[in-house]
Amino acid sequence: MPYLVLLFIAAVFILPFFIVFLFLNFFTAGLTQLGFSVGTGLFLVFLIILGSFIEIPLTKRKAEVIRQRFFGLIERERVSQSLTINLGGAVIPLFIVAFLFLTTPFFPVLSTTMAVTFVSWKFSKVVPGMGVVMPTFIPVITAVITALLLSPESPETVAFIGGVLGVLIGGDLFNLPDVLGQNKGVISIGGAGVFDGIVLVGVISALLAGI
């Protein structure tokens, strides 16, 4: 029994480090598929993680939020809204996109972005108090298949760029009017940081397209 207890205690302490290791390895592997070195990929992951805690203000306004109550009753509430963009969840991925765009074929990127934009808009929905939600695998599959078909020589970068821009446009920007109409307080684009769909779809798409 003492050995089992010690083993359990060791597992409790080691497991978080193991999870962090897998997390860093997963994201770094996705970025190295884009042509970055392991060191640069790890540095970008840390930048995204640190940037997840930084919100850049865009606008602030007084707005009327519509809330549905019981029996279909509608309540209107005047609130103060702040629209921000997350440094780690949106700005840094866009900088990576801009860097990769210089050496990536335009037509495959445009087509992949349009395809991911459409499915992101089609399968996303606005949940009051949460923001935009959608199944991550749908834009990922769309980005990977489109990139492999249109750019078999460099599907990783095309899938990453199309995934990031498509989710940003179709998921966040197209739904922004509804988000502003149903949520109050701070509304963040890419606010989930490293776990935001903008980041996840881009990295997973690049990883799968490069397999």
Residue, then its C-alpha position, 0 to 999 in steps of 0.5 A: m500500500p505505501y508504494l501504491v500511495l507514493l506512486f499515486i502521489a508521483a502521478v499527481f505531480i507528474l501528470p500536469f507536466f506531462i500534459v503541458f509537454l504534450f500541449l507544447n509539443f503539439f502546437t510546436a509540431g504544427l508550427t514546424q510544419l509551416g517551415f519554422s524551426v523548433g525553437t521559433g515554433l516554441f517561441l511563437v507558442f509562448l508568445i501566443i500563450l502570453g498574448s492570451f492575457i492581453e486584450i487590445p481595445l477596438t471600440k467602446r459604446k453604449a448598446e441595447v442588448i435583447r434578451q429572451r425570457f420565459f414564455g417568449l418574452i423579450e427584455r431590452e437592456r442598455v449596456s456598455q460594450s467594449l470590443t477587443i481583439n486578443l493578442g494571442g488568439a487573433v493578432i499573433p496568428l494574423f502576423i504569422v499569416a501575413f509572413l507566410f502569405l508572402t511565399t504562398p500561392f494566392f489562388p489556393v489560399l483564396s479558395t481555401t479561405m472562402a471555403v472555410t469562411f462559408v462552413s464557419w459561418k454556416f455551422s457557427k452559432v451565437v450563444p448568449g454569454m459565451g459568444v460564437v461556438m462551432p465544432t472545430f473539426i468542420p473548418v479543419i476538415t474543410a481547410v485540409i481537404t481544400a488545401l490538399l486538392l488545390s496546393p499539393e506542393s504546400p498544403e500546410t501553409v495554405a491550410f493554416i492561412g485558410g483556417v485562420l482567416g476563414v474562422l476569423i471572417g466566417g466565425d467571428l466577423f460575420n457573427l459579430p452583429d449578433v454577438l453585439g446584440q446578445n452579449k454585454g461587457v467585453i466582447s473579444i475576438g480570439g478571446a479564448g487565446v491559445f484555445d480559440g478556434i482561430v488558433l486551433v483550426g490553423v495549427i491542427s489544419a497545418l499539422l494534418a495537411g503535412i502528414 
